[in-house]
Amino acid sequence: MNRLNFLRFCPAAVAVAIALPAQAMVMELLPLRELTRRADLIVHGQVVSQSARREAPGHDIWTTTTLRVQDSLEGAAPADVITFEQLGGTAGGITELIPGDATFQPGEEVIVFLKKTPRGFVLYGFSQGKFTVHFDPVTDARIVDRDLSHAGLVTRDGRALPLYAPARLDDFEAEIRADAAAR
């Protein structure tokens, strides 16, 4: 990288680094249409459980989340209950943390974007691939939102972006279905 390009890049990198919390990941923004296009399965469901394991000494920890499927928005869910994996977790008293990845809690209602891999389904797009469903008393509606507090999102040209705004559940699901139909 020549000195002029480095000097152009440096202020943007410093600004993004200062704006992010400790242990954050900078990643390219994946708009909803792009998430929908790249995901193999998009489901609305409730988290049943999570478990973490280290496959062998010295190997990575993987966390498996079990989800009771309420609705499949794209792709055919293989069962009423599915599992997907994420790198990281706590096993044997050791925690491997992946900054920028989503966390899940049993009982939580979510919409997840999943990718099929040789391991099975994995959450696609780190925290961008998880939307939490909850009731908003201000709007008196069920809405979806996502926690991107540990993710710094930028566009391909390096601009920092605002966080995703909550959306009404029905509108959100309709947008996913329309984007999926247009694939």
Rosetta blueprint (number, residue, H / E / L):
1 M L
2 N L
3 R H
4 L H
5 N H
6 F H
7 L H
8 R H
9 F H
10 C H
11 P H
12 A H
13 A H
14 V H
15 A H
16 V H
17 A H
18 I H
19 A H
20 L L
21 P L
22 A L
23 Q L
24 A L
25 M E
26 V E
27 M E
28 E E
29 L L
30 L L
31 P L
32 L H
33 R H
34 E H
35 L H
36 T H
37 R H
38 R H
39 A L
40 D L
41 L E
42 I E
43 V E
44 H E
45 G E
46 Q E
47 V E
48 V E
49 S E
50 Q E
51 S E
52 A E
53 R E
54 R E
55 E L
56 A L
57 P L
58 G L
59 H L
60 D L
61 I E
62 W E
63 T E
64 T E
65 T E
66 T E
67 L E
68 R E
69 V E
70 Q E
71 D E
72 S E
73 L E
74 E E
75 G L
76 A L
77 A L
78 P L
79 A L
80 D L
81 V E
82 I E
83 T E
84 F E
85 E E
86 Q E
87 L E
88 G L
89 G E
90 T E
91 A E
92 G L
93 G L
94 I E
95 T E
96 E E
97 L L
98 I L
99 P L
100 G L
101 D L
102 A L
103 T L
104 F L
105 Q L
106 P L
107 G L
108 E L
109 E E
110 V E
111 I E
112 V E
113 F E
114 L E
115 K E
116 K E
117 T E
118 P L
119 R L
120 G E
121 F E
122 V E
123 L E
124 Y L
125 G L
126 F H
127 S H
128 Q H
129 G H
130 K E
131 F E
132 T E
133 V E
134 H E
135 F E
136 D E
137 P L
138 V L
139 T L
140 D L
141 A E
142 R E
143 I E
144 V E
145 D E
146 R L
147 D L
148 L L
149 S L
150 H L
151 A E
152 G E
153 L E
154 V E
155 T L
156 R L
157 D L
158 G L
159 R L
160 A E
161 L L
162 P L
163 L L
164 Y L
165 A L
166 P L
167 A E
168 R E
169 L H
170 D H
171 D H
172 F H
173 E H
174 A H
175 E H
176 I H
177 R H
178 A H
179 D H
180 A H
181 A H
182 A L
183 R L
